[in-house]
Amino acid sequence: MFNLPRRHYCSRPTIEEHSSRLKNVLERQRMAGLKLKLTKFLLLKQEVSFLGHLITPAGVKTSGTEVKQVVDWPVPRSVNGVRNFMRLASYYRKFVPHFLEIVSPLHQLTEKGKKFVWSAECHAAFNTLEYKLSFPSILAFPDFPPSAGNFKLDTDASDLAIGAVLSQKSANGEVVIAYASRRLDKRERRYCTTRHEMLALMYFLKHFHHYLLGKPFKVRTDHRALRWLRNFRELEGQVARWLDDLQDYDVDCIYRLGSRHAKADALSRFSTESDNA
């Protein structure tokens, strides 16, 4: 159960567990002298709207009512219009693979000193994002019981950014739990390829540590050198610290051809400001 101002949410996997939990919750509220409005009471729902999202048995997706504001947004006519559109659309960026790559032309319009010119490339980015939000991805719920499938983390790096996809094996195959990406700063862009890939690995291990820590999982990469991370010798500085942090995880690095590594690879190949996608 979790609470928001004037709202209470209670969920369990079975009707029996749900009824028992609900009884406890209502009893606590009665003891506290709280009153509930019957017209606002929803019981045994398969789907619930929550902060602009729709919670379903399959996972979390965008709420059609809320995302309609983005889809129906008029073509921006100024820098402020672009910023307002991106601010609203960014709330749902975790549902759109390659979000930052898509909005790159729009972001460039907001740069300081940049003349506002709504180009064909900007219009294409605007339409693509609206289309993607019309048919967003569903992010599955992670499973944590010992019997649940292992997590898999796909990481990749380019000269400008790093990206990752967290997934998990389920009864219905491999499902996506989350997408993420970040732009490299000026110092990081000077790293060699192997260090770029190591940065991606270590950054997203920490980013998703609440899913990965304490349980064996696999990292899939299209950079062969990462398979031999633990065999590196005479390390110092940053790389030594990274490998020391790596000891906290029960991770197995697996090499995968770039042609099969498309999701994480695409997330790393954009040139926009640091953000999550």
C-alpha positions as semicolon CSV with decimal commas, in nm:
position;residue;x (nm);y (nm);z (nm)
1;M;0,000;0,000;0,000
2;F;0,111;0,359;-0,060
3;N;-0,043;0,696;0,019
4;L;-0,072;1,029;-0,159
5;P;-0,249;1,339;-0,027
6;R;-0,621;1,250;-0,012
7;R;-0,557;0,918;-0,191
8;H;-0,480;0,563;-0,077
9;Y;-0,379;0,272;-0,301
10;C;-0,387;-0,091;-0,196
11;S;-0,299;-0,387;-0,420
12;R;-0,221;-0,757;-0,383
13;P;-0,177;-1,039;-0,639
14;T;-0,485;-1,242;-0,531
15;I;-0,840;-1,157;-0,422
16;E;-0,785;-1,331;-0,088
17;E;-0,471;-1,134;-0,007
18;H;-0,628;-0,815;-0,138
19;S;-0,939;-0,858;0,080
20;S;-0,729;-0,923;0,389
21;R;-0,506;-0,620;0,325
22;L;-0,805;-0,399;0,244
23;K;-0,977;-0,502;0,567
24;N;-0,668;-0,403;0,767
25;V;-0,642;-0,070;0,587
26;L;-1,007;0,020;0,644
27;E;-0,985;-0,082;1,008
28;R;-0,683;0,146;1,060
29;Q;-0,867;0,435;0,895
30;R;-1,174;0,374;1,114
31;M;-0,955;0,379;1,425
32;A;-0,801;0,707;1,310
33;G;-1,144;0,859;1,255
34;L;-1,091;0,908;0,880
35;K;-1,387;0,922;0,646
36;L;-1,395;0,794;0,287
37;K;-1,614;0,925;0,009
38;L;-1,806;0,631;-0,135
39;T;-1,823;0,781;-0,487
40;K;-1,440;0,789;-0,492
41;F;-1,402;0,428;-0,373
42;L;-1,279;0,185;-0,643
43;L;-1,270;-0,185;-0,558
44;L;-1,106;-0,483;-0,736
45;K;-0,991;-0,286;-1,039
46;Q;-0,762;-0,442;-1,300
47;E;-0,641;-0,097;-1,414
48;V;-0,585;0,214;-1,201
49;S;-0,481;0,563;-1,308
50;F;-0,189;0,696;-1,104
51;L;-0,003;1,025;-1,158
52;G;-0,061;1,026;-1,534
53;H;0,016;0,655;-1,567
54;L;-0,204;0,350;-1,603
55;I;-0,120;0,057;-1,375
56;T;-0,226;-0,271;-1,541
57;P;-0,162;-0,644;-1,483
58;A;0,089;-0,637;-1,771
59;G;0,283;-0,340;-1,639
60;V;0,283;0,040;-1,645
61;K;0,182;0,246;-1,946
62;T;0,087;0,603;-2,016
63;S;-0,263;0,723;-1,939
64;G;-0,447;0,797;-2,264
65;T;-0,619;1,102;-2,114
66;E;-0,298;1,259;-1,989
67;V;-0,079;1,183;-2,289
68;K;-0,345;1,328;-2,519
69;Q;-0,223;1,671;-2,412
70;V;0,114;1,593;-2,571
71;V;-0,030;1,428;-2,882
72;D;-0,266;1,722;-2,945
73;W;0,001;1,987;-2,880
74;P;0,011;2,246;-3,162
75;V;0,331;2,297;-3,361
76;P;0,554;2,530;-3,151
77;R;0,609;2,879;-3,290
78;S;0,878;2,993;-3,046
79;V;1,159;2,871;-2,823
80;N;0,930;2,886;-2,520
81;G;0,675;2,679;-2,709
82;V;0,938;2,412;-2,777
83;R;1,051;2,412;-2,414
84;N;0,696;2,376;-2,286
85;F;0,630;2,088;-2,525
86;M;0,953;1,908;-2,429
87;R;0,886;1,962;-2,058
88;L;0,549;1,793;-2,085
89;A;0,667;1,517;-2,321
90;S;0,970;1,442;-2,102
91;Y;0,741;1,322;-1,824
92;Y;0,677;1,013;-2,039
93;R;1,026;0,970;-2,181
94;K;1,083;0,641;-1,998
95;F;0,815;0,484;-2,222
96;V;0,979;0,595;-2,548
97;P;1,298;0,416;-2,655
98;H;1,551;0,660;-2,803
99;F;1,356;0,957;-2,663
100;L;1,656;1,189;-2,644
101;E;1,770;1,088;-2,990
102;I;1,427;1,177;-3,129
103;V;1,410;1,520;-2,962
104;S;1,767;1,619;-3,050
105;P;1,660;1,863;-3,330
106;L;1,409;2,022;-3,093
107;H;1,665;2,055;-2,817
108;Q;1,903;2,233;-3,053
109;L;1,638;2,503;-3,104
110;T;1,656;2,589;-2,733
111;E;2,032;2,645;-2,724
112;K;2,148;2,990;-2,619
113;G;2,200;3,225;-2,912
114;K;2,036;2,986;-3,158
115;K;1,799;3,147;-3,409
116;F;1,455;2,988;-3,405
117;V;1,404;2,813;-3,739
118;W;1,141;2,540;-3,754
119;S;1,304;2,308;-4,008
120;A;1,174;1,993;-4,173
121;E;1,397;1,797;-3,935
122;C;1,232;1,964;-3,635
123;H;0,886;1,895;-3,774
124;A;0,976;1,530;-3,832
125;A;1,105;1,499;-3,473
126;F;0,789;1,663;-3,338
127;N;0,562;1,429;-3,537
128;T;0,769;1,121;-3,451
129;L;0,752;1,193;-3,079
130;E;0,376;1,249;-3,092
131;Y;0,337;0,922;-3,283
132;K;0,557;0,730;-3,038
133;L;0,357;0,863;-2,745
134;S;0,037;0,753;-2,918
135;F;0,167;0,393;-2,906
136;P;0,402;0,387;-2,606
137;S;0,590;0,087;-2,470
138;I;0,458;-0,100;-2,168
139;L;0,715;-0,131;-1,889
140;A;0,677;-0,463;-1,708
141;F;0,685;-0,498;-1,331
142;P;1,009;-0,646;-1,196
143;D;0,990;-0,981;-1,014
144;F;1,209;-1,023;-0,706
145;P;1,125;-1,368;-0,558
146;P;1,414;-1,621;-0,570
147;S;1,223;-1,821;-0,831
148;A;1,189;-1,521;-1,064
149;G;1,390;-1,495;-1,384
150;N;1,726;-1,319;-1,382
151;F;1,768;-0,959;-1,487
152;K;1,964;-0,869;-1,800
153;L;2,136;-0,536;-1,857
154;D;2,228;-0,430;-2,212
155;T;2,479;-0,144;-2,216
156;D;2,648;0,045;-2,496
157;A;2,846;0,362;-2,557
158;S;2,918;0,600;-2,842
159;D;3,151;0,900;-2,857
160;L;2,872;1,122;-2,722
161;A;2,652;0,914;-2,493
162;I;2,587;0,591;-2,305
163;G;2,265;0,390;-2,300
164;A;2,111;0,084;-2,136
165;V;1,805;-0,141;-2,133
166;L;1,709;-0,337;-1,822
167;S;1,502;-0,649;-1,893
168;Q;1,400;-0,970;-1,717
169;K;1,315;-1,320;-1,825
170;S;0,950;-1,407;-1,764
171;A;0,704;-1,680;-1,853
172;N;0,613;-1,479;-2,163
173;G;0,971;-1,425;-2,273
174;E;1,204;-1,133;-2,207
175;V;1,027;-0,812;-2,100
176;V;1,161;-0,457;-2,069
177;I;1,168;-0,308;-1,719
178;A;1,332;0,027;-1,798
179;Y;1,523;0,233;-2,053
180;A;1,798;0,480;-1,960
181;S;2,061;0,699;-2,127
182;R;2,300;0,981;-2,047
183;R;2,515;1,220;-2,247
184;L;2,890;1,222;-2,192
185;D;3,055;1,540;-2,067
186;K;3,356;1,695;-2,242
187;R;3,607;1,506;-2,028
188;E;3,435;1,170;-2,079
189;R;3,422;1,216;-2,456
190;R;3,801;1,194;-2,462
191;Y;3,797;0,840;-2,321
192;C;3,906;0,550;-2,539
193;T;3,642;0,303;-2,661
194;T;3,702;0,050;-2,384
195;R;3,678;0,316;-2,115
196;H;3,354;0,444;-2,270
197;E;3,210;0,095;-2,248
198;M;3,332;0,052;-1,890
199;L;3,175;0,385;-1,795
200;A;2,843;0,270;-1,942
201;L;2,861;-0,056;-1,749
202;M;2,948;0,101;-1,413
203;Y;2,710;0,397;-1,447
204;F;2,408;0,178;-1,521
205;L;2,501;-0,083;-1,260
206;K;2,469;0,195;-1,003
207;H;2,164;0,344;-1,175
208;F;1,980;0,009;-1,151
209;H;2,149;-0,120;-0,835
210;H;1,816;-0,158;-0,650
211;Y;1,724;-0,425;-0,910
212;L;2,062;-0,592;-0,946
213;L;2,237;-0,596;-0,610
214;G;2,235;-0,931;-0,429
215;K;2,122;-1,144;-0,722
216;P;2,308;-1,299;-1,018
217;F;2,244;-1,129;-1,352
218;K;2,394;-1,090;-1,697
219;V;2,535;-0,787;-1,874
220;R;2,526;-0,803;-2,253
221;T;2,770;-0,587;-2,445
222;D;2,899;-0,559;-2,801
223;H;3,251;-0,479;-2,675
224;R;3,460;-0,794;-2,632
225;A;3,708;-0,643;-2,385
226;L;3,444;-0,616;-2,113
227;R;3,428;-0,996;-2,091
228;W;3,775;-0,992;-1,934
229;L;3,724;-0,704;-1,690
230;R;3,813;-0,905;-1,381
231;N;4,138;-1,021;-1,546
232;F;4,281;-0,671;-1,598
233;R;4,618;-0,628;-1,426
234;E;4,814;-0,336;-1,275
235;L;4,512;-0,108;-1,260
236;E;4,513;0,238;-1,108
237;G;4,295;0,544;-1,072
238;Q;3,941;0,542;-1,207
239;V;3,949;0,195;-1,364
240;A;4,076;0,043;-1,038
241;R;3,791;0,207;-0,848
242;W;3,539;0,081;-1,105
243;L;3,661;-0,277;-1,072
244;D;3,653;-0,248;-0,694
245;D;3,287;-0,139;-0,718
246;L;3,219;-0,426;-0,958
247;Q;3,303;-0,676;-0,682
248;D;2,971;-0,587;-0,515
249;Y;2,776;-0,747;-0,801
250;D;2,724;-1,108;-0,904
251;V;2,751;-1,026;-1,273
252;D;2,841;-1,227;-1,582
253;C;2,947;-1,021;-1,886
254;I;2,843;-1,169;-2,220
255;Y;2,954;-1,051;-2,562
256;R;2,681;-1,002;-2,821
257;L;2,718;-0,897;-3,183
258;G;2,632;-0,533;-3,252
259;S;2,355;-0,639;-3,490
260;R;2,178;-0,808;-3,195
261;H;2,250;-0,519;-2,959
262;A;2,026;-0,263;-3,126
263;K;1,824;-0,136;-2,828
264;A;2,111;-0,021;-2,606
265;D;2,319;0,083;-2,906
266;A;2,051;0,320;-3,033
267;L;2,001;0,473;-2,689
268;S;2,368;0,570;-2,678
269;R;2,376;0,738;-3,019
270;F;2,229;1,080;-2,970
271;S;2,373;1,428;-2,905
272;T;2,142;1,593;-2,652
273;E;2,178;1,708;-2,295
274;S;2,220;1,463;-2,006
275;D;1,891;1,305;-1,910
276;N;1,715;0,973;-1,862
277;A;1,529;0,809;-2,138
